[in-house]
């Protein structure tokens, strides 16, 4: 019976600290920073990864309180150890860029991998880039494709675009214009202007789709609206 009571007490405690995180976020959003920090700290001390992560972001950005990259790094580490995907990704960025810490891109790669496994599309995308570029580890286009696919499935436009480039240009995969067209379309829907431009070129040249000048114009106009300068220039030439 005592064991059951202990389990109930632990579960109630976890719920209390989880609720404190929500309350801290509300306080932060309302500008009550000192009160929010107290709640975040308390919840983080009690192993609430969201609390550690949110506090880390505050120290990292230095907008709501004085920037402290050392504190941010330690808090990201704790949240990552508690399997918070975004925390692992942000920690990876710190190591990748050497932001307030000795640069360690291999460590960053491992953290991107962990964040990807925890469902973070940005981690999957960056891991794909690492395997595609082959600068810090051996180039592996099959693994690059795999991680771009993970990220694209989560609607990461950059990943879909890179995957489309691989299919269009026969990079580690069999050339497949239809597949490239589908992937550029998905990225364009996610407002990646470069993908809209590439989609327009496929319509113009009839690659993977029936040639259509009207669709070419529509895609170029869309790409221009999404901020892609090449789309704007091409639209001016063809309209």
GILINQUI-V264914 format. One record per backbone hydrogen bond with DSSP energy under -1.0 kcal/mol. CO is the residue of the C=O (numbers start at 1). NH is the residue of the N-H. Records with the same first field share a line. If there is no record, write none. Layout:
CO=NH ; NH
This chain:
1=5
2=6
3=7
4=8
5=9
6=10
7=11
8=12
9=13
10=14
11=15
12=16
13=17
14=18
15=19
16=20
17=21
18=22
19=23
20=24
21=25
22=26
23=27
24=28
25=29
26=30
27=32
28=31
31=33
32=36
33=37
34=38
35=39
36=40
37=41
38=42
39=43
40=44
41=45
43=48
44=47
48=52
49=53
50=54
51=55
52=56
53=57
54=58
55=59
56=60
57=61
58=62
59=68
68=72
69=73
70=74
71=75
72=76
73=77
74=78
75=79
76=80
77=81
78=82
79=84
80=83
84=88
85=89
86=90
87=91
88=92
89=93
90=94
91=95
92=96
93=97
94=98 ; 99
95=104
98=100
104=108
105=109
106=110
107=111
108=112
109=113
110=114
111=115
112=116
113=117
114=118
115=120
116=119
120=124
121=125
122=126
123=127
124=128
125=129
126=130
127=131
128=132
129=133
130=134
131=140
140=144
141=145
142=146
143=147
144=148
145=149
146=150
147=151
148=152
149=153
151=156
152=155
156=160
157=161
158=162
159=163
160=164
161=165
162=166
163=167
164=168
165=169
166=171
167=176
176=180
177=181
178=182
179=183
180=184
181=185
182=186
183=187
184=188
185=189
186=190
187=192
188=191
192=196
193=197
194=198
195=199
196=200
197=201
198=202
199=203
200=204
201=205
202=206 ; 207
203=212
212=216
213=217
214=218
215=219
216=220
217=221
218=222
219=223
220=224
221=225
222=226
223=228
224=227
228=232
229=233
230=234
231=235
232=236
233=237
234=238
235=239
